[in-house]
Amino acid sequence: MRRSLPMRGSRPPRRALAALVGLALAAALPALSGCAQTAEASAPLAIQADGGSIELDPSSPVNAVLVQASGVCSSTKPSGSLPTGAADALEAALATGGTLDIVTVEGTPESFGMQRLGSQAEDAGIRAEENEQTVAQLSQGIAAGGLAATTEEADVYGAVSLAGRELASASGEDSTELMVVACSMVATAGAVDFTDGMTLSSSPEDILAWLEDTGELVDLSAVDHLLVYYTGNVAGAQPALSNADVANLEAIWTAVLADGCGCPDVRFLSETPSESSLDVGELPDVTPVEVTDHGSYTPTDPEPGEVISLGVAEKISFVPDEASFADEQGARETLSALAAKLAEAGATIAIEGNTAGDDVPADHDRLVDLSTRRAQAVADVLVEEGFPAERIASVTGNGSAGGTYSEHVKDTDASGAQIPELAQRNRTVVVAVTHG
């Protein structure tokens, strides 16, 4: 199903987007009729992605589609703004005379259709200012509920498939196609449905094989970059996902979108939804998906030389770019049990923190500092839970380099894109039993 972006004096059916976004767009930036306005060659374009960036050719058209569910679908936590990569992608499309579209993630995904909305001002500075203002208006309109769902359930795969078709139709010989998904990725309708035969703990290989067997795979090879934000950030009646569920959810969608559908660059970004006042309880229902019970962590009796890795399976993970635990209660339960075993054994320990890989050399010091603070967070809780502080021989951070007790596995592919399941293996704190 397709809607039209509102033009001057019109109102879109069923949406409040006209008052919030559409009329401002139409008044300030009339749609171009086949006339592309390219960016100044001296103005480089880039999509920011977790400390790195995707560099774009400012002389070539950028076509972008935002697959949007955050704040408009009751299974995804609302956000008060667009994720950074989405804003960058939309600005790039406007600046290069490319086309843009928004696709909703609801039981019946909808599209406005690819359109050119870039500023036609002759002055480069005015063009940039007007295009930036347009992105801000879009962000404000979406954050205010301008794309609120009108049908039940969330068809993530259907929305991504629709967005892929839109980008394929807009693709040119020298254009760049970007898809940005702002969604929990918890699907309850369509070919990938976690309420019907698939679960959050299903094998990615099994889901991919089923899609292949049923002929449900779509072609996303025309999409140069696919960025996913807010994976696992659920809302409404949907129970919170465990860290292991989120990791497997990323692995499932990597298998489907990259391996199955052929998208050459699929990335899951760590940015979380900003504060929002939207009430998802007023939106159509999305069936809750059953989360996996991973049980409690039970440490074994530690022995000298043993290296205990604390990751998602042990409920030790951290808020992106912070040293605070993503699951404070789960982490404390794990570390309390571990502290008791270590103290009982009279162990002396060394603690090392590690992060996923980063190909940006300038980020090395930042990652070492982050991993050190995370290791210290583990040490602090162990002491609070009864382990003697004097038996902690060292607390260090390795960043993404590996250390005395930690091995770093390569977690990027040939293009430099992060491989989620391998990156997750590197995001650990290890406790090495040096004596005991």
C-alpha positions, 0 to 999 in steps of 0.5 A: 500500500502506498501513500503520497507525501502531502503537498501544499494545502493537502492532508494525508489520510489517517495521519497527523503527519501533515500538520507536523511535517508535510505542510512544512515540507511542502511550503518550504521545499516544493518537490522537484520534478525530475530536476536533481540538485547535487551537493557542492563538490567541496562538501563531503558527506558521511553517515555516522555509525558507532564512532565510524562513518560511511563516506559518500560521494557528494557528486552522486545521488544518494537514495534513502529509505527510512523503515520506521517503527520507533514511536509508531508501533507498540512493540518498539520503544518510542524515540524523541528523535531520528537515530543519527544515521537516519538523519545523516542519510536523509540529509545526504539524499536531500543534498545530492538531489536523490530520492527519499521515502519512509516505510512504516513497520506495521501489520500492513507496511505502507510507503509514501513512494520515492520522491525528491524534496531537496532545496532548490535554493541557488546559494549552497549555504541556504540549500544546506540550511533548508535541507537540515531544517527539513530533516529536523521537521521530519524527525519532530513529526515522527517523534510526535506520532505522525506515522502512528500505526493503524493496523495491528502487528509488526511486519518487519520483513515486509517493511524491509522488503518494500523499502528494498523494492523502492531503493532498487527502482531508484537505483542508478549507475552511480547512485548510492542506496541507503536503508535505515531501520529504526525498529526493535526487529521483533516481528509478529507478522509476515514471512518472519514472524516470532509468534508463528513457528519462529522464536527469539532463540531459533537458529539463524540457519534454520530460519534462513533455510525455511525462507529459502525453501518457501521462496520468501527471500527477496533481493536486497543486493541493490541496497549498498548499506543497511543500518539497523537501530534499536534492536531489542528496544521493546515497549508496550506489552512486550517483555524485555529481551535478555541480552542473549535474545538480542544477540540471537535476534541480530544473528537471525537478521544478519543471516536473513538480510545479508546471507539470504537477501544479498545486502552487502553491508548490514550493521546493527548500531548501538544507539538507543531511543531518546526520551519520548512522551509517546504512549504506545498503549494507545496504538494498535496491539502487537502480540507479545513474543515469548522471551527465552528463559536462559536460567541463572548463572551457576559458577563452578569451583574455580581452579588456578589458571582458570579464565572465566569469561563473563558475557551475555550468557552470564548476564554481563553486558553493558549499555553501549559506550558506558560502564553501566550494566545493561541488566543491573539485577542480572549482573549482580546475581551473577557476580554475587554467585561468582564472588561467593565461589572465589572467596570460598576457594581463597582465590586471587584474581586478575580482571580484564575488560574487552570491547568489540573491534574498531578499525579507527586507530584514534578510537584505541585510547577511548576503547581501552578506557571504556574496557577498563571502566567496565572491568572496574565495574565488575571488580566493584560488584565482586567486592560489594558481594563479599570478595576481598578487595586485596585478592584482586591483583589487577584490573585492566582494559584491553580495548579491542586488542586482547590481553594476557588472559583474553583472546580477541577474535576478528569481528569484521568482514572484508568490507570492515563491517562488524559481524554481530555474533563475533563482536558479541564474543569480544564484548566481555570481562574475564576473571582469571584465577591466578592463585587459589 
